[in-house]
Amino acid sequence: MFDIGWSELLVIAVVALVAIGPKELPGVLRMIGQWIGKARRMASEFQGQFNEAMREAEMADIKKSFDDVSAAARSLNPVSLLTSAAKDVEDAVRIEPSAPAASVEPMTESTFVEADATTLMTEIPEPMTETPVPAPSTPPETPDAKAS
């Protein structure tokens, strides 16, 4: 901060000794030390208050983001989701009441087309994503069945 070397400090000490005198120099140095202590305490207090204000500002930001997240979570309430889904269904039903209902014909034997062997051999089935677990051929024995 200050560029004061040992030679400058020695010159200041000699001038203070001559100007103030050897009798009052300890009292003056004590008073200067008390002023420096007060200045350091004030600087420390200011820095502490500044840090506290920064922490409060950060906490306010964290609280605001938490409130935003909790509000978003409240809007995802299952009851409100079901209510909005039911409302959407009701709106869809109100929009298309004039649409003709699809006619469903019962399936008969004539509906099915018999495939010949060449059609069956050329069709490749889609691969299965999961392999089915075969059912056990005999039921497992229970402890009660062994006893009888």
KEVO-266529 format. One line per 5 residues: number of its first residue (from 1); for each residue x, y, z of N, C-alpha, C, O. Coordinates in pm, whole numbers, padded with zeros to 5 digits. Each point is the difference from the previous one (the first is absolute). Layout:
REM residues N
NUM = X:Y:Z:X:Y:Z:X:Y:Z:X:Y:Z ~ ...
***
This chain:
REM residues 148
1 = 00082:-00117:00000:-00082:00117:00000:00088:00125:00000:00005:00072:-00100 ~ 00063:-00047:00210:00095:00111:00003:00138:-00057:-00026:00034:-00108:00046 ~ 00043:00183:-00120:00136:-00047:-00029:00097:00071:00093:00072:00092:-00038 ~ -00073:-00139:00163:00088:00060:00102:00101:-00106:00042:-00038:-00109:00044 ~ 00165:00140:-00057:00105:-00094:00038:00050:00030:00141:-00049:00090:00068
6 = 00151:-00168:-00025:00054:00017:00135:00071:00135:00015:-00001:00059:00109 ~ 00060:-00012:-00214:00071:00129:00011:-00099:00114:00023:00027:00091:00078 ~ -00146:-00096:-00147:-00100:00104:00022:-00057:-00007:00140:-00024:00104:00062 ~ 00001:-00226:-00010:-00049:-00015:00137:00100:00054:00102:-00040:00060:00100 ~ 00169:-00080:-00124:00103:00052:00090:-00001:00153:00001:00015:00061:00106
11 = -00032:00001:-00223:-00004:00146:-00008:-00124:00052:00074:00010:00100:00072 ~ -00126:-00166:-00089:-00123:00043:00069:00017:-00013:00151:-00043:00088:00074 ~ 00106:-00196:-00026:00022:-00020:00144:00091:00108:00056:-00025:00050:00110 ~ 00129:-00014:-00181:00093:00104:00048:-00071:00135:00006:00017:00075:00096 ~ -00097:-00042:-00198:-00071:00128:-00002:-00103:00003:00113:-00015:00103:00066
16 = -00056:-00216:-00042:-00098:-00005:00108:00070:00015:00135:-00052:00070:00088 ~ 00167:-00132:-00070:00073:00010:00126:00044:00144:00026:-00007:00048:00113 ~ 00052:00019:-00217:00045:00138:00015:-00119:00094:00020:00004:00089:00085 ~ -00114:-00108:-00166:-00113:00093:00004:-00084:-00018:00126:-00041:00099:00061 ~ 00015:-00224:-00020:-00088:-00025:00113:00080:00000:00131:-00045:00052:00102
21 = 00159:-00109:-00107:00082:-00009:00120:-00008:-00140:00059:-00100:-00070:-00016 ~ 00207:00030:00084:00005:-00138:00051:-00099:-00026:00114:-00036:-00115:00025 ~ -00008:00221:00042:-00088:-00019:00114:-00144:-00033:-00044:-00065:-00082:00064 ~ 00015:00144:-00169:-00136:-00020:-00043:-00015:-00098:-00117:-00112:-00028:-00042 ~ 00221:-00023:-00011:-00004:-00092:-00115:-00076:-00129:00030:-00078:-00043:-00085
26 = 00096:-00023:00201:-00079:-00122:00025:-00151:00025:00003:-00075:-00083:-00050 ~ 00030:00192:00107:-00143:00033:00003:-00055:00024:-00140:-00111:-00044:-00032 ~ 00188:00113:-00052:-00043:00027:-00138:-00006:-00131:-00078:-00096:-00021:-00075 ~ 00196:-00066:00090:-00001:-00129:-00070:-00118:-00087:00045:-00062:-00069:-00081 ~ 00031:00074:00212:-00116:-00075:00051:-00128:00053:-00063:-00086:-00078:-00040
31 = 00072:00211:00032:-00119:00060:-00059:-00009:-00035:-00150:-00109:-00029:-00048 ~ 00218:00031:-00024:00000:-00037:-00142:-00039:-00148:-00014:-00076:-00035:-00090 ~ 00126:-00050:00177:-00037:-00142:-00001:-00149:-00020:00024:-00062:-00086:-00063 ~ 00003:00165:00156:-00144:-00011:00027:-00081:00044:-00122:-00101:-00061:-00033 ~ 00146:00168:-00034:-00069:00044:-00122:00006:-00107:-00109:-00099:-00027:-00068
36 = 00215:-00031:00052:00015:-00106:-00100:-00089:-00119:00035:-00062:-00060:-00089 ~ 00054:00025:00218:-00088:-00109:00045:-00147:00031:-00029:-00074:-00086:-00047 ~ 00034:00212:00076:-00138:00040:-00029:-00029:-00008:-00149:-00106:-00047:-00041 ~ 00200:00094:-00041:-00018:-00004:-00145:-00011:-00145:-00048:-00084:-00030:-00086 ~ 00167:-00059:00140:-00008:-00141:-00039:-00132:-00063:00043:-00060:-00076:-00077
41 = 00013:00107:00198:-00129:-00053:00045:-00114:00050:-00087:-00090:-00077:-00037 ~ 00094:00207:00003:-00104:00054:-00087:00003:-00067:-00137:-00105:-00032:-00056 ~ 00224:00011:00001:00013:-00067:-00130:-00050:-00144:00009:-00068:-00049:-00091 ~ 00101:-00018:00201:-00046:-00138:00019:-00151:-00007:00014:-00064:-00089:-00056 ~ 00007:00184:00130:-00146:00005:00018:-00070:00028:-00133:-00101:-00062:-00032
46 = 00157:00156:-00045:-00057:00030:-00131:00006:-00122:-00091:-00096:-00032:-00069 ~ 00210:-00037:00070:00015:-00118:-00083:-00098:-00110:00044:-00057:-00069:-00084 ~ 00038:00053:00214:-00096:-00099:00051:-00142:00033:-00042:-00075:-00089:-00041 ~ 00038:00218:00050:-00134:00041:-00042:-00019:-00020:-00150:-00107:-00040:-00046 ~ 00212:00070:-00030:-00006:-00019:-00145:-00017:-00149:-00034:-00081:-00035:-00085
51 = 00157:-00051:00152:-00012:-00145:-00023:-00139:-00050:00041:-00058:-00085:-00068 ~ 00004:00137:00178:-00134:-00038:00044:-00104:00041:-00103:-00093:-00076:-00029 ~ 00109:00197:-00027:-00094:00046:-00103:00010:-00089:-00124:-00101:-00031:-00064 ~ 00222:-00010:00029:00017:-00090:-00114:-00067:-00135:00026:-00065:-00056:-00088 ~ 00082:00003:00210:-00064:-00129:00034:-00153:00013:-00005:-00068:-00090:-00048
56 = 00015:00202:00098:-00144:00021:-00004:-00050:00009:-00144:-00106:-00053:-00033 ~ 00183:00121:-00053:-00039:00011:-00140:00002:-00138:-00066:-00089:-00033:-00079 ~ 00191:-00047:00110:00007:-00135:-00055:-00116:-00085:00052:-00060:-00078:-00074 ~ 00030:00094:00203:-00113:-00076:00056:-00131:00043:-00064:-00088:-00084:-00024 ~ 00073:00212:-00004:-00121:00047:-00067:-00011:-00061:-00139:-00109:-00039:-00043
61 = 00222:00031:-00030:-00002:-00063:-00132:-00034:-00147:00010:-00078:-00052:-00081 ~ 00135:-00016:00180:-00028:-00143:00018:-00146:-00020:00039:-00065:-00092:-00050 ~ 00013:00179:00138:-00140:-00012:00040:-00092:00024:-00119:-00101:-00070:-00015 ~ 00134:00167:-00070:-00082:00027:-00118:00000:-00119:-00094:-00106:-00039:-00050 ~ 00221:-00020:00025:00005:-00116:-00089:-00072:-00119:00063:-00065:-00076:-00071
66 = 00075:00060:00203:-00072:-00108:00068:-00151:00021:-00012:-00074:-00095:-00024 ~ 00029:00220:00041:-00143:00030:-00015:-00047:-00029:-00142:-00111:-00051:-00020 ~ 00194:00084:-00079:-00037:-00028:-00139:-00014:-00151:-00023:-00094:-00045:-00065 ~ 00189:-00032:00119:-00004:-00146:-00017:-00120:-00058:00073:-00067:-00089:-00053 ~ 00039:00137:00173:-00114:-00054:00075:-00132:00037:-00067:-00095:-00078:00003
71 = 00088:00196:-00062:-00122:00038:-00074:-00018:-00090:-00121:-00112:-00040:-00032 ~ 00221:00009:-00036:-00008:-00091:-00114:-00041:-00140:00045:-00076:-00068:-00068 ~ 00126:00027:00183:-00037:-00133:00052:-00146:-00002:00040:-00068:-00101:-00019 ~ 00017:00211:00076:-00141:00005:00037:-00089:-00006:-00123:-00110:-00055:00004 ~ 00157:00112:-00114:-00081:-00004:-00122:-00003:-00140:-00059:-00087:-00031:-00082
76 = 00182:-00055:00121:00001:-00138:-00046:-00073:-00093:00096:00024:-00121:-00001 ~ -00111:00174:00081:-00079:-00078:00094:-00084:-00101:-00077:-00065:00038:-00098 ~ 00063:-00167:00138:-00076:-00100:-00075:-00148:00034:-00013:-00061:-00030:-00103 ~ 00003:00091:00204:-00142:00034:-00007:-00023:00105:-00108:-00094:-00010:-00078 ~ 00182:00110:00074:-00017:00103:-00102:00031:-00055:-00138:-00061:00043:-00098
81 = 00154:-00138:00088:00027:-00062:-00129:-00121:-00080:-00048:-00036:00007:-00118 ~ -00026:-00082:00209:-00119:-00076:-00037:-00115:00093:-00038:-00074:-00028:-00094 ~ 00061:00136:00167:-00106:00096:-00030:00021:00061:-00137:-00094:00012:-00078 ~ 00218:00027:00048:00027:00060:-00131:-00015:-00104:-00110:-00045:00034:-00110 ~ 00082:-00160:00135:-00019:-00105:-00101:-00148:-00025:-00024:-00041:-00017:-00114
86 = -00039:00015:00220:-00144:-00019:-00015:-00061:00117:-00077:-00089:-00020:-00083 ~ 00137:00140:00109:-00050:00117:-00072:00036:-00010:-00147:-00081:00034:-00086 ~ 00203:-00079:00055:00041:-00017:-00139:-00087:-00103:-00071:-00038:00020:-00115 ~ 00006:-00129:00184:-00086:-00102:-00059:-00139:00055:-00025:-00059:-00023:-00105 ~ 00006:00098:00202:-00131:00060:-00017:-00001:00097:-00117:-00096:00004:-00077
91 = 00202:00075:00064:00010:00093:-00112:00006:-00076:-00133:-00062:00042:-00098 ~ 00136:-00152:00095:00010:-00078:-00123:-00135:-00062:-00036:-00034:-00007:-00118 ~ -00042:-00037:00216:-00131:-00059:-00025:-00096:00108:-00051:-00081:-00026:-00088 ~ 00091:00145:00143:-00088:00109:-00044:00032:00043:-00142:-00090:00042:-00073 ~ 00215:-00051:00032:00040:00045:-00132:-00049:-00096:-00108:-00042:00045:-00106
96 = 00045:-00176:00129:-00031:-00099:-00103:-00128:-00078:00027:00003:-00123:-00011 ~ -00114:00186:00046:-00120:-00080:00023:-00064:-00046:-00131:-00072:-00099:-00001 ~ 00097:00169:-00111:-00063:-00034:-00126:00078:-00104:-00078:-00047:-00044:-00105 ~ 00161:00003:00151:00079:-00100:-00071:-00073:-00133:00007:-00045:-00039:00107 ~ 00033:-00032:-00222:-00072:-00127:00000:00078:-00105:00078:00122:-00006:-00008
101 = -00194:-00074:00080:00063:-00106:00077:00049:-00107:-00096:-00067:-00032:-00098 ~ 00182:-00023:00127:00056:-00103:-00086:-00082:-00127:00016:-00031:-00042:00111 ~ -00001:-00017:-00223:-00079:-00123:00007:00094:-00117:00022:00102:-00013:-00067 ~ -00138:-00071:00159:00081:-00116:00034:-00075:-00123:-00047:-00111:-00029:00044 ~ 00175:-00043:-00136:-00062:-00121:-00051:00054:-00119:00079:00119:-00006:00028
106 = -00205:-00087:00006:00051:-00119:00069:00084:-00083:-00096:-00027:-00008:-00119 ~ 00129:-00053:00176:00090:-00081:-00083:-00062:-00137:-00022:-00052:-00062:00093 ~ 00059:00017:-00215:-00048:-00134:-00033:00113:-00078:-00062:00110:00052:-00018 ~ -00137:-00177:-00014:00105:-00082:-00059:00036:00049:-00138:00114:-00019:-00044 ~ -00205:00081:-00026:00029:00049:-00134:00090:00124:00005:00058:00037:-00102
111 = -00046:00027:00221:00085:00117:00014:00146:-00038:-00012:00080:00077:-00055 ~ -00043:-00194:00104:00138:-00044:-00002:00037:-00048:-00140:-00079:-00068:-00065 ~ 00196:00102:00020:00050:-00045:-00129:00104:-00107:00030:00091:00020:00080 ~ -00106:-00131:-00145:00097:-00106:00021:00126:00033:-00077:-00005:00035:-00118 ~ 00118:-00047:00184:00126:00030:-00064:00060:-00129:-00054:-00009:-00106:00062
116 = 00070:00118:-00179:00066:-00118:-00053:00142:-00007:00054:00046:00092:00067 ~ 00022:-00200:-00095:00133:-00025:00056:00101:00100:-00049:00090:00037:00076 ~ -00099:00009:-00200:00099:00096:-00052:-00012:00134:00070:00101:00066:00024 ~ -00221:-00025:00008:-00018:00127:00071:00058:-00009:00139:00063:00094:00049 ~ -00085:-00207:00016:00053:-00017:00135:00152:-00004:00000:00061:00048:00095
121 = 00000:-00104:-00196:00145:-00014:-00003:00067:00132:-00034:00113:00023:00042 ~ -00181:00064:-00117:00063:00126:-00038:-00014:00107:00106:00079:00094:00004 ~ -00176:-00107:00082:-00017:00099:00106:00098:-00029:00113:00008:-00112:00049 ~ 00065:00215:-00010:00096:-00014:00110:-00060:00073:00119:-00029:00119:-00007 ~ 00012:-00191:00117:-00057:00067:00117:00098:00100:00059:00121:-00015:-00013
126 = -00175:00117:00078:00084:00099:00067:00066:-00063:00121:-00060:-00083:00068 ~ 00185:00121:-00040:00068:-00059:00116:-00070:00041:00129:-00049:00112:00013 ~ 00047:-00202:00081:-00062:00028:00130:00097:00077:00085:00121:-00026:-00003 ~ -00171:00120:00080:00086:00079:00086:00032:-00073:00128:00108:00019:00057 ~ -00198:-00102:-00010:00023:-00076:00122:-00023:-00147:-00031:-00093:-00034:-00074
131 = 00175:-00051:00129:-00021:-00143:-00020:-00100:-00047:00103:00015:00028:00119 ~ -00117:-00102:-00164:-00100:-00046:00097:00057:-00107:00091:00082:-00082:-00042 ~ -00126:00083:00165:00043:-00098:00097:-00095:-00120:-00011:-00121:00015:00015 ~ 00176:-00136:-00042:-00090:-00115:-00014:-00062:-00036:00135:00064:00011:00105 ~ -00188:-00054:-00112:-00071:-00041:00122:00054:-00136:00043:00032:-00083:-00085
136 = -00021:00059:00214:00050:-00129:00046:-00097:-00111:-00040:-00122:00018:00004 ~ 00178:-00134:-00042:-00084:-00109:-00047:-00076:-00065:00115:-00113:-00045:-00019 ~ 00172:00040:00135:-00070:-00056:00117:-00004:00107:00107:00094:00078:00016 ~ -00204:-00074:00057:-00006:00099:00108:00100:-00032:00109:00025:-00117:00029 ~ 00031:00219:00033:00097:-00025:00108:-00068:-00068:00118:-00117:00024:00029
141 = 00192:-00107:00035:-00055:-00074:00115:-00002:00091:00120:00095:00075:00025 ~ -00201:-00083:00049:-00012:00078:00123:00031:-00090:00118:-00011:-00122:-00013 ~ 00049:00174:00123:00031:-00083:00117:-00119:-00085:00045:00018:-00110:00051 ~ -00142:00162:-00071:-00119:-00077:00040:-00019:-00123:-00090:-00046:-00104:00046 ~ 00082:00116:-00173:-00017:-00112:-00095:00097:-00113:00034:-00035:-00116:-00019
146 = 00156:00147:00067:00098:-00102:00035:-00045:-00078:00123:00024:-00120:00009 ~ -00088:00186:00085:-00038:-00064:00123:-00112:-00100:-00021:-00007:-00097:00076 ~ -00080:00115:-00173:-00112:-00093:-00016:00029:-00116:-00090:-00087:-00084:-00021
***
